[in-house]
Amino acid sequence: MRPLPKTRFKMTEWRTAKVQLNYHIQVECMFYSIPYDYTREDVDVRLTANLIEVYFKASHTRLKGAIGQYATNTDHMPDNHRLYLDHNPENNRACSRTVGTNMEKFVTYILENNVEKKALGFLAVIRNLNKKHSNDQM
């Protein structure tokens, strides 16, 4: 008998998935990002116990646990979507400090008195206004 190979055999399963408009594919009720250039394309997916490999240029650590999780690689996102990664409470507070103390108090009030998603919507409007107006006007 010959010795066993140094690398263990990995059971794999192959599937085909369609890249959704949000540049993710769905595999077993979990969502994995794909470069947005492949939106609406069919891609081949190789599944192992711990890895999802997508053929076109993407692989992810396999998600386990609660259904509906997302694994998103920021490199897969279009440029205009990456802008929203910085849209969080901490960055909004930091931005408000550059305008002045009253703006900082106003932003803190909005964040403390609204659900985060709703507050961030309000703050997005304020940040857009800040692009059009001076700090004194704000």
N, C-alpha and C positions, 0 to 999 in steps of 0.2 A: 504494500500500500504506500501511496505517496503522501507527504505531509499536506495538511490543510493549507489553503491559500492564506496569506498574511491578512488580507482584508476580508471581512465577513460579507457574506451575501446579503443584500438588502432586498426585501420583498418590495416590489413597486407595482403601482397601478397607473394606467394611462387613461386619461379622459380628454374630452374636448370641451372648451368653455368659450362663451362669447363675451367679449369685453364690453361692459356696459357704458353708458354715456358718462358715468362718474369715474371712468377709467379703472374700474375694479372688476374682477371676475368673482363668481360665487362658486365655492367648492364646499360641499357639506355644510351649508348654512353659515359659512364664514366668508369674509370678503378680503381679497388681496389685490393690491394695486398693480397696474401694468402701465408702461409708458403710454401717455394719452394719445400718442400717434396711432395706436392700435385700436382705438375706440371703434366698436361695431365689428371688429374682426374676430374670427374664430382662432383660438390658440390651443396648442396641445399642452396638457398639464400632466406632469409626472408626480405622483404622490408616493412618499415613503412615510415611515412612522413619524419622522420629525421634520420633514421638509416638503415644501411645495415648490416645484420647479416649473416655470412657465416658459415655453419656447415660443416666444420672442423675448429674450433678454431680461428675464425677471425671475428671482427666486425669493422665497420668504420662509422664515421659521414657521412651522405649522402651528396654528392656533388651536388651543384646547380649552374646554370649559364652556362658559356661557355662549349660547347661540347668538349670532349676529355681530361678532367682533370684527373689526377692520384692522388690517395690516397695511399701512400706507407708507410708501417710500416717497419722500419729498421730491426726489429726482424724477419721479413719474408724473408729477403734477405740472399742469401748464403754468406759465409764469404768473398769470393773473390770479391763480388760486393760491400760489405761494404767499402773496401779499397778505392773505387772511391769517396766516400762521402767527403773525405778530399782533393780531387783534385780540388781545387778552386784557384782563383787568390791570395787571401790573404795568404793561406798556401804555395803557391809556392814562394811568395815574402819572407815569413818568412824563408823558407828552403834556399833560395838563400843568405840570410844574413849570414847564418852559413858558407857558402862557402867563401864569401868575397864580397867586394864592387863592383868589376868588374862584378861578377856574378849577383849581385842585379841589376846593371844597365842594363845588358843584358836581364834579365827576364822582367824588366820594359819595355824595348824597345819592346820585343816580345808581351807583353800584350797590349801595346798602339798602335801597328801597325798591329794587326791582329784581326779578329773576335774572340770572346772569345773561342768558341769551337775549332777553328783551333790553337789558341795560346796554349790552354791547351794540345792539342795533341803534339805540339812541346815540351812543358815543361815536358810532361810525358817521352819523350825520354831522355831529359836532366837529369831528376831525376833517370832514370834507369842507365845512365852513371855514375852518382854520386855514385851509389851503388857499382860500379865496380872500380872506381878510387878515389884517395885521393883528398882532397880539393885543395892541391897544384897543382895537375895535372889538375883539373877542371879549 
